[in-house]
Amino acid sequence: MPCALAIGNFDGVHRGHQELLARVHAAAVRLGLSSAVLTFEPHTRLHFARQAGKPSAAPAIIASLRNKLQALAAAGVDRVTIARFNASFANLEPQEFVENILVKGLNVKWLMVGENFTYGKNRAGNVSSLVDAGQRFGFQVEVLPTVRDGATRVSSSAVRTALREGDFGKAAELLNKPYLISGHVIHGNKRGRVLGFPTANLRIRFANPVLSGIFVTRVHGLAEYPLPAVSCIGTRPTVDDSNRILLETHILDYDRNCYGKLIHVEFLQKLRDNQKFPDLPALGKAIERDVADTRAFFNERNDIRYSPCKDRI
């Protein structure tokens, strides 16, 4: 089906992305097209960083693919095409990208991109060449000017900076929603239960998440209202040397079975960085302090409700 299309990594689907998607949706309705997005896995900059032998130079990832797709659906996108961004895709000449991907593959009739958009091998294609290609192949190109939040350019980089600095209020302004990570609860090694702090664990399936450390959080999806919690995201150097990244969440006064359930962990405040402790008792003492700090955070905010539950995980 012919479409109105947006192209990009859409990491975080922030307010700039949302403005772009709103215009794509409006054009699709006006022209009788489906609204569509072409996005990439992995992030394009991660591919190029790996190719250069400098994976650490890649941007930290804001959102999982699940959260990205949820946000795109919420913006009214009818269909999403996920391109595997590998050497073959990156080496497409600009004309090949237009002809094979946009025209033959996606049947684009209306296209919106950001003003700094580039495409094709060595990023040789730009907005000007895309407009020319549109005239040849019969699709219209529109360019979205930079979206700003005051003096701040709304961008994935700005969101990453806010999250790294623990400014979750600023991140929420840029995202137009609180920052959260979603996933299905998986079985862990039950180490938290042994220490007296059972956790709901989510596997982080993307490399280099933007957050790492211990955080005050709220969990959505298990009750009619968000449940207060303390969460650890990152590796677990005291108990596991595999470098596997998990999001482990201890929900205060909650002991119900939640394995397999889809939850959404909302981040509110950073407590501390991850660290390696000499033994499990020392780790347990640190978690006790984290839980006490989390209780104090919620006790100061009477509008955030929660109630204890009694069943064991």
N, C-alpha and C positions, 0 to 999 in steps of 0.2 A: 504494500500500500504506500502511495506517496506520502512524504512526511515533511513536517517542519522540525528542524534538527538543531540541537546544541551539541558541541564537542568539548570535552575537557576531562581532567582527572576528577573534578568535583569532590575533592577531599574535604569533608566536613559539611558540604552543601550549605555554605554560609550565606549571608544576606546578599552578597554580590551574585552568587550562583542563583539564589532565589529570585532576584530581579530578572536575571537572564531567562530563567525557566518560565517565569510569569509571562514574559513577552513571547516566548516560543508557544506557550499554551494559547495565548490570545491570537497569535498568527494562525495556529492550527484551526482554531474555531472559525476565524474569519475566512480562511481559504478552503475549508472543508478537508483538511489534512489530518493525519494522526500526528501527535506530538511525540518526539523521540529524542533520545540521548545516545551519543556514542562516547563511552568511557573506556578506561584502560586498566588492566591488571597485568603486572604490578604497576605502580605509579611510574610514569615515564621517566622521572628523574632518578628513580631507583635503578632502572635499567641502565641509564647512562653512567651512573656512579659505579655500578658493577663492572661495566665495560671498561671503565678507566682504572679499575683496580682499587677504587676508593669507596667501598659501600658505605662507610661512615659519613660520607659527604651527602648522602641522600637525605631528603627531608623526613622527619619523624611523621608517622601516619596518625592522623586525627581520628578517623573513623574506620570501622570494619566494613567489609563489603555489605554485610547485612544492614548496618545502619545507613550506609550510602543509599542502598536500594529502597529502604523505608522512606528516607527523606525525599528521594526522587519521586516515589509514588505519591507522597503527601503533596508534592508540588504539582500534581496533575499530569505527570508524564505517562503516556500510554504504553510506550515500550522502551526498553533499555537494551542496547547492544554492547556487550563487554568484549573488547578486542584484547587478545593476548599480546601484550607489548613485548616483543622479542626482537632479535636482530633482523629477522626477515621483515617484520612490520616497520621497524625503524628505518630500514634501507629502501623503502618504497620512494621512488622519485615523486616529487609533488604532483606531476600529472597522473602518475599511476594511482596515487592516493585519491585524487579527485575522481578519476574515471572508474576505478575498480571498487573503491570503498563507498564513496559518496553517491555516485550516479548509479552504477550497476548494482551495488550491494544494498544500498539503503533507499534508493529512489528519492533523493532529497529534492525538494522544490522550493524550500525556504530555509535559510541557514543563518543562525546568529552565533557570533563568536566575540570574545573579548578583544580590545583594541591592540593587545600585544600578541595575538594568536600567530603561531608559526606551525608549519607542517612539512612532512616529507623529509627525505634524507638530508642530513646536515642542517635541518630546519630552514631549507632554502625557500620554502613557500611562505608567503605572508598575506596579510589582509588584502593588499593591492592585487596580488596574483590570484587570490581566491575570488575577488570580485570579477576579474577578467574571465576566470574559468566559469563562473556562474553565467556570464553573458553567453559563453560558447555552448554550455550544456543545459541551459534553461532553468537555472535556479537563482533565486534572489538572495543576496547576502546583506545582512545588517550587522552593525557593530555596536556593542554595548559599551558606552563610556564607563570610566572608572566609577565605582560606587564608593562613597565615603561615609564614615561615621565621625562627624566633626572633622578634625584634621587627619584622622587615620584612614588610610586606604583599606577597605574591607577586602581581605585576602586570606588564603589559607595560612600564609606566613604570619599574619597578624594574630590569627587564632592560636597558632602554635606558640607564639610569644606569650600571649595571655595565659595559656594553660601552663606553660613552663614556669611562669612567675607566680602561679597560684591565684591569679586574678580571675576567678570563675564568674564573677559578675560581668567583667569585660568580655570574656569569652561568650557568655550567654547573649550579650548585646550583639556581638558580631555574628553569632549563629542564629539569632532570633529564637533561641530555645536553650534550655540548660544543656550542659555537656553531659552525655551519658554513654555507656557502653552496654550493648545488649548481647544476650546469648542464652543457650540452654545450660542448665546446671548439670555438671558432670561429677562423677565420683573422683575423689582425690585419694590421698594415702591415709586419711583419717588422723593426721598428725594434730590438726586443730582440736579434734574431739578429745584426744589424749591429754592435751594441755588445758582442756576445759573451755575451749572457744571453737565450737564447730563452725565450719565455713561452707558457704555455697560457692562453688568454684566454676569459673568460666575460662575456657581455653581461648587465649589470644592467638588468632590464626594469622595475624599480619606481623611482619617483622618491624622492629623499631617503633613501638607505640610512643606517643608524645608524652605520656605520663609514666612516672616511676616513683614508687614510694608508698607511704601510708597516708590514707585520706579519710576524713569524715565524709560519709556518703548517705544516700537514701536509696532504697530498693523499691522499684515499682513492679507490679505484676503479681504480687503474692497476697495482697489485701486490697480493700477499697481505697486505701490511702497509702502514701509512701511510708516505708518502715525504716527507722534510723539504723545505721550500720557503720562499721569501720572496715575499710578495704585496703588490701595490699595488692599492688600491681607491679609485676616484674619477676625476676628470678627469685629463688629461695636459697640464698647462699648458706644458711645454717643447716638445712636439712636435705638439700638436693644440689648436686654439682652438674646437672645436665644442661643448665642454662635455658631450660624450657620456661616460657613466659606464661604466667597465669594471673587471673584476677580472682583473688580470694576474699570473700566478704563474710564477716561475722555480723549477723543481724541481731541487734540487742533484744534480749528477752523473747527470742523466737526459736522454737524447737520443732517446727513441723517438717515433715518430709517434703523436700522440694526438688528432688532429682528429676531431671528431664524437663522441668518447667522453664519457660522463657521468661527471663527477668531483665530489667533495665536498671543499671546502676548509675545513679546521678552523683556527680562529684561536687562537694561543697567547700571543703577546706583541706589544705595539706597539713599533716601533723609532723612528718619527719621523712628523711630519706631511708631507703632500705639499707640494712647493714647486716654483717655477719656476726653472730654471737658465739661465745666459746662453747655453749652447751644449751640443751633444751630448757633447763630451769631459767637461765638468763633470758632466753627468748620468751618464755612464759611471763616473766616479770615485765618485759617490754610491752607485751600485748596487754597485760593488765593496765599499764599506764595509758596505752592507746585507747582502751575501752573507757577508762575514767575520763580522759580528755574528751572523748566523743560524747559521753553522757553530759558533761558540763556544757558542751556546745549546744546540745538539744535542750537542756534545761533552761538555757538563756533565751530560748525561742519557743514561747508558749503556743504559737500558732501551728507548730509541727507536731501532729498527734501520732501516738503509737500505743499499742496495748500488748501486754505479754501473752504468749501462747505456750501451750504445755506439752505438745507431742514431741517426741524425740525425732531428730533427723535420722 
